[in-house]
Amino acid sequence: MSATNANPFPTYKGFGLRVANAKRALERLGRDSLARIYTRGFDSCFEHFDGKAVIWQLMHDALNGNADLERGIRNLGRTCWDEWLVLHNTAQGTPDQDLFLANPNTTTQTKGE
């Protein structure tokens, strides 16, 4: 994978702290699949208008050797890794399917949000 860290999405104040908080929680989930990380604090890591940038950064780190983080993302849910990988690869310019961040079976799905 590429070691270049050129996040293509806009970021806002506190971005680094949100990435660090989400990464810490997901690494814990990677070490213990029953870890209780699903808190309001974890959710807020993705809710400050730069959620795509947070996801991109987490995937970048996971794809570049952070095994605990990769396992944690995979432990989030059945389709989470695949959906986040689409976002990462699409942003990298890799041709891929349409970008869907939510489960296609839900009513809150957004395309290319």
Rosetta blueprint (number, residue, H / E / L):
1 M L
2 S L
3 A L
4 T L
5 N L
6 A L
7 N L
8 P L
9 F L
10 P L
11 T L
12 Y L
13 K L
14 G L
15 F H
16 G H
17 L H
18 R H
19 V H
20 A H
21 N H
22 A H
23 K H
24 R H
25 A H
26 L H
27 E H
28 R H
29 L H
30 G H
31 R H
32 D L
33 S L
34 L L
35 A L
36 R L
37 I L
38 Y L
39 T L
40 R H
41 G H
42 F H
43 D H
44 S H
45 C L
46 F L
47 E L
48 H L
49 F L
50 D L
51 G H
52 K H
53 A H
54 V H
55 I H
56 W H
57 Q H
58 L H
59 M H
60 H H
61 D H
62 A H
63 L H
64 N L
65 G L
66 N L
67 A H
68 D H
69 L H
70 E H
71 R H
72 G H
73 I H
74 R H
75 N H
76 L H
77 G L
78 R L
79 T L
80 C H
81 W H
82 D H
83 E H
84 W H
85 L H
86 V H
87 L H
88 H H
89 N H
90 T H
91 A H
92 Q L
93 G L
94 T L
95 P L
96 D L
97 Q L
98 D L
99 L L
100 F E
101 L L
102 A L
103 N L
104 P L
105 N L
106 T L
107 T L
108 T L
109 Q L
110 T L
111 K E
112 G L
113 E L
